[in-house]
Amino acid sequence: MNTKEKVVQLTDEMIASLGRLVKYNSELADAKPGKPFGDETYACLEEALSMAESMGFKTKNLDGYCGYAEMGEGKDILGIVAHLDIVPVGDGWDTDPFQIVQKDGVLYGRGVSDDKGGAVCALYAMKLLKDEGIPMNKRVRLLFGCNEETGMKCMEHYNKVEEPITLGFTPDGSFPGIYGEKGHMHMDVTSKNTKIISMNGGFVTNAVCHRCETVIPAGAVDVEALKAALAATELKEFTLTEEDGKLTILAIGASAHASTPWLGVNAAGYTMKALAEAGFEDDFVKYYNSHIGCKGTGEGFNIGIEDEYGALTLCNGVVKTVDGVINCTIDIRVPVTFHEPEIRERIKDRLEDENGKCEIKAIGEPLFFPVDSPMVKALVDAYVKITGDTETKPMVIGGGTYAKAIPGIIAFGCEFPGAITHIHEPNECMEIDHMQKQVEIYVEAIQNLLAL
């Protein structure tokens, strides 16, 4: 089979199919009967299953939580686990985020890389193998999840009602493969006593707080000193507005995924830093700066740790004020060789003082496969065969994927080394030639896994 030639012939159809999924605003919404994640997400799932059924695959909707397309026979299941839900679009788009736009060989739209594009590429890889009549000693099952971004309840449901996956991958990471994922830790920080009237910012817990509006009493700080302190930060822009006895600070930073906070600019963090430097005396400003700060390393909670696979990262995603109390969500990615008991021991004396408090909501275990294990090697070999890239190595990441929810799989694609995709940011995109190459890799990868 000349896979590359067939993929080129199918490209327009693949882009149209991706557009059929991108048109749905499938972020988490209010549950409805039979639609646990909202109307739009359910409609997107039905659209994906309809596409798969039209290609001749067996399909099943699992109570609106997720669904699958399947081909082949056998006891074992080769699982490919993609997701159809998205993070909120946010501000700053140059195109309609719910419409596929092609420009200079690049596709734009929310979900084109994370992860509707991955789902479509896997679906067409299966189609090519099916149409070619490749023998199947395992069932190949493509799962369409609907809640990856906000809790993975979809895969909890799958594990309750369906057979387990034997081996496979999720097209929701990076090439040439991810054999380890850091532990995922959630905390909530709250103020005790603060003169801050309100502080609100961020749009999702697993991305750096990119925009923050803070209101303090007028006269509580020297305005010129505050301007100078804000100007000395990494903020992209800021404004100060005084009205009705209040000073409003609007700080604009930059969003980034929680696993790579150094790529973003924490608008809340730099606001707090500037307030302190300008002489604003406040209990919660002290707590924030001493515990959270702007570096994203966890040192303020005594968890500035690392191992040979990477360092701990800390991200303040959302800041919200309710009834005079400020709450900050904290998303932490824990190095793969550290586990919950050690983290709790390290952090226990740093959770609360007179200025603020922190509550640990959850600490998830890391994921780790030996890099030379048969499944990891089969996937990496597929990437190398199609791309010729022997320099880029499989990796350990801070992001969390379905690999933590479905035993026996790792993340494999869809992001290529050095690619700019703007995942979780405005103007999310995917290069068309990367889409084509991804399908080729998945065709090879599925065959390699069938041989195990």
SVG drawing of the C-alpha trace seen along z (x, -y; Angstrom):
<svg xmlns="http://www.w3.org/2000/svg" viewBox="-33 -58 53 72">
<polyline fill="none" stroke="black" stroke-width="0.4" points="0.0,0.0 1.3,-3.4 0.1,-5.1 1.5,-8.5 -0.2,-8.7 -3.5,-7.6 -3.3,-10.1 -2.7,-12.9 -5.8,-11.8 -7.9,-11.8 -6.6,-15.2 -9.6,-17.3 -12.0,-14.8 -10.0,-14.6 -10.1,-18.4 -13.8,-18.5 -14.3,-15.7 -12.3,-17.7 -14.5,-20.7 -17.6,-18.7 -16.2,-18.2 -14.6,-21.7 -18.0,-23.4 -19.2,-22.2 -18.4,-24.2 -17.7,-21.0 -16.4,-22.5 -18.0,-21.2 -21.6,-22.4 -24.5,-21.6 -25.5,-18.0 -28.8,-16.9 -30.5,-13.5 -28.2,-11.1 -25.9,-14.0 -23.5,-14.2 -21.3,-16.9 -23.9,-19.1 -25.7,-19.3 -22.8,-20.4 -20.4,-17.7 -23.0,-15.1 -23.7,-16.3 -20.0,-16.3 -19.8,-12.6 -22.8,-11.7 -21.1,-13.4 -17.9,-11.4 -19.8,-8.1 -21.8,-8.9 -18.6,-9.5 -17.1,-6.2 -20.3,-4.3 -20.3,-5.7 -16.8,-4.2 -18.1,-0.8 -16.9,-0.6 -18.9,0.9 -19.9,-2.0 -21.3,-2.4 -22.4,-5.3 -21.7,-4.6 -24.4,-6.6 -23.1,-10.0 -19.9,-9.7 -17.9,-8.5 -18.2,-6.2 -16.1,-4.0 -15.5,-2.9 -14.1,0.7 -12.8,3.0 -11.1,6.5 -11.5,9.6 -9.8,11.2 -9.7,11.2 -7.3,8.4 -8.2,4.7 -5.8,2.3 -7.1,-1.0 -6.7,-4.4 -8.1,-6.9 -8.9,-10.5 -11.1,-13.2 -13.6,-15.5 -14.0,-18.0 -12.2,-21.4 -11.0,-24.1 -12.8,-27.4 -11.7,-29.5 -10.7,-32.6 -10.0,-35.9 -7.5,-36.9 -8.6,-34.7 -7.9,-35.9 -10.4,-33.5 -13.7,-31.9 -12.6,-29.2 -15.6,-27.0 -14.8,-27.0 -11.9,-25.3 -9.8,-28.0 -6.9,-27.2 -4.1,-29.7 -0.7,-29.1 -0.9,-25.4 -2.1,-25.6 -5.5,-24.7 -7.0,-27.0 -9.8,-26.2 -10.3,-25.1 -9.6,-21.4 -7.6,-21.0 -4.6,-19.9 -6.2,-19.1 -7.7,-16.6 -10.3,-16.5 -7.4,-16.5 -5.9,-13.5 -9.2,-11.7 -9.7,-12.3 -6.1,-11.2 -6.6,-8.0 -10.0,-7.4 -8.5,-7.8 -5.6,-5.5 -8.1,-2.8 -10.0,-3.5 -6.9,-3.0 -6.1,0.3 -9.7,1.5 -10.0,0.6 -6.7,2.3 -7.9,5.5 -5.0,5.7 -5.5,8.9 -6.5,8.1 -5.5,10.4 -6.9,7.9 -9.8,5.6 -8.8,2.0 -11.0,-0.3 -10.9,-4.1 -12.5,-5.7 -14.0,-9.2 -13.8,-10.6 -15.8,-13.7 -14.3,-14.8 -10.5,-14.7 -10.0,-18.4 -12.1,-18.5 -11.8,-15.3 -11.8,-12.2 -15.2,-11.0 -15.8,-9.6 -13.0,-7.1 -14.2,-6.2 -17.5,-5.3 -15.8,-3.3 -13.8,-1.3 -17.1,-0.5 -19.1,0.7 -16.6,2.0 -13.8,4.5 -10.3,3.2 -7.8,2.0 -4.9,4.4 -2.4,1.9 -2.4,-1.2 -2.0,-4.9 -3.7,-8.3 -3.1,-10.8 -3.0,-13.6 0.6,-14.3 3.9,-14.5 5.9,-12.5 8.0,-10.3 6.1,-9.2 5.6,-9.9 6.6,-7.1 6.1,-9.0 3.7,-11.5 4.2,-13.4 1.8,-13.1 -1.1,-15.6 -1.8,-17.6 -4.6,-20.1 -4.7,-22.6 -6.9,-25.6 -5.3,-28.7 -7.6,-31.1 -7.1,-34.4 -7.7,-35.1 -7.4,-38.8 -6.9,-41.1 -7.5,-44.7 -7.9,-43.7 -11.5,-44.4 -11.6,-41.9 -9.2,-39.9 -10.5,-37.8 -8.6,-36.3 -7.8,-33.2 -10.3,-31.0 -9.3,-27.4 -7.4,-25.7 -4.8,-24.0 -3.5,-27.1 -1.5,-30.0 -3.7,-33.0 -3.2,-35.2 -5.5,-38.1 -6.3,-39.5 -8.3,-42.4 -7.5,-43.5 -9.4,-46.2 -7.9,-47.8 -8.8,-51.0 -7.6,-54.2 -4.8,-55.7 -3.6,-52.3 -0.5,-52.5 1.5,-55.1 0.2,-54.9 3.4,-56.0 5.4,-53.4 2.9,-50.8 3.2,-51.8 7.0,-51.5 6.7,-48.1 4.3,-46.8 6.4,-48.1 9.4,-46.2 7.6,-42.9 7.1,-40.5 3.5,-41.6 2.5,-42.3 0.4,-45.3 -1.4,-46.8 -3.8,-49.7 -4.6,-51.5 -8.0,-53.2 -9.1,-55.2 -12.8,-55.7 -15.2,-56.0 -12.5,-55.5 -11.1,-52.3 -8.0,-51.6 -8.4,-48.9 -5.4,-47.1 -5.9,-45.2 -2.9,-43.0 -2.4,-41.1 0.1,-38.3 0.3,-35.2 -1.5,-31.8 0.4,-28.5 -0.4,-24.9 -0.1,-24.2 2.7,-21.6 4.8,-24.4 4.1,-27.5 7.5,-29.0 6.1,-29.6 3.3,-31.9 3.2,-35.1 1.1,-34.9 -0.9,-38.1 -2.0,-37.4 1.5,-36.6 3.1,-39.7 0.3,-41.9 1.0,-40.6 4.7,-41.1 4.2,-44.6 1.9,-45.5 4.4,-44.3 7.2,-46.2 5.1,-49.4 4.6,-49.2 1.0,-47.8 0.9,-46.1 -1.4,-43.2 -1.6,-39.7 -2.6,-37.8 -0.2,-39.6 2.5,-38.3 1.1,-34.8 0.8,-34.7 4.3,-36.0 5.9,-33.7 4.1,-30.6 3.0,-30.8 5.1,-33.6 5.8,-33.9 8.5,-31.2 6.2,-28.2 8.7,-25.9 6.8,-25.1 9.7,-26.3 7.3,-28.3 5.5,-25.1 8.8,-23.3 8.3,-21.1 10.9,-22.6 11.9,-19.1 13.2,-17.3 14.4,-14.0 16.3,-12.8 13.1,-13.1 12.1,-16.7 11.3,-19.2 8.0,-19.9 5.9,-22.7 3.3,-24.9 0.6,-26.9 -2.0,-29.4 -4.8,-29.1 -7.9,-30.8 -8.3,-33.6 -11.8,-34.4 -13.2,-36.5 -16.4,-35.5 -17.8,-37.4 -14.4,-39.1 -12.4,-35.9 -9.9,-35.3 -9.4,-31.8 -6.6,-30.6 -6.5,-27.3 -3.1,-25.6 -2.2,-22.9 1.0,-21.0 2.9,-18.4 5.0,-16.1 8.2,-14.4 7.6,-10.7 9.8,-9.2 8.0,-11.1 4.8,-9.8 2.0,-11.1 3.4,-10.3 6.6,-12.2 4.8,-15.2 2.5,-15.4 5.4,-15.2 7.3,-17.9 4.3,-20.3 2.6,-19.8 4.2,-22.7 3.8,-25.2 0.0,-24.9 -1.2,-27.6 -0.1,-30.6 -1.7,-33.8 -1.9,-35.3 -3.6,-32.5 -4.2,-28.8 -3.9,-26.0 -5.9,-22.8 -4.7,-19.8 -7.6,-18.6 -6.0,-15.6 -2.6,-14.1 -2.6,-11.7 0.1,-9.1 2.6,-9.4 2.6,-7.1 5.8,-5.4 6.8,-2.8 10.3,-1.6 11.5,-3.4 12.6,0.0 9.3,1.8 7.8,3.5 4.8,1.2 6.9,-2.0 9.5,-0.7 6.8,0.4 5.3,-3.1 8.7,-5.0 9.8,-2.7 6.7,-3.7 7.5,-7.4 11.2,-6.8 10.2,-4.8 7.9,-7.5 9.8,-10.6 13.4,-9.4 13.9,-11.4 16.3,-9.5 17.5,-12.5 14.2,-13.3 13.8,-10.9 10.6,-9.8 10.0,-11.8 8.5,-12.3 6.0,-15.2 4.1,-17.2 0.8,-17.0 -1.8,-14.4 -3.4,-12.4 -5.9,-9.5 -2.9,-7.2 -3.5,-7.8 -7.1,-6.8 -6.8,-3.8 -4.2,-1.3 -1.7,0.0 -1.4,-2.9 0.9,-5.9 0.5,-9.3 1.8,-9.2 1.4,-12.3 -0.2,-14.4 2.3,-17.3 5.5,-17.1 8.9,-18.2 9.2,-22.0 5.6,-22.5 3.7,-25.6 0.1,-24.5 -1.1,-27.0 -2.8,-24.3 -5.0,-25.8 -4.3,-29.2 -6.0,-31.5 -5.4,-30.5 -4.9,-26.8 -3.6,-25.3 -2.1,-22.3 0.0,-22.2 -1.7,-20.2 1.5,-18.3 1.7,-17.3 -1.9,-16.0 -0.9,-13.9 2.2,-12.6 0.3,-11.8 -2.0,-9.5 0.9,-7.7 2.6,-7.2 -0.6,-5.8 -1.1,-3.3 2.4,-2.0 1.9,-2.1 -1.3,-0.1 0.4,2.6 3.4,2.7 1.1,3.1 -0.9,5.8 2.3,7.7 3.0,7.7"/>
</svg>
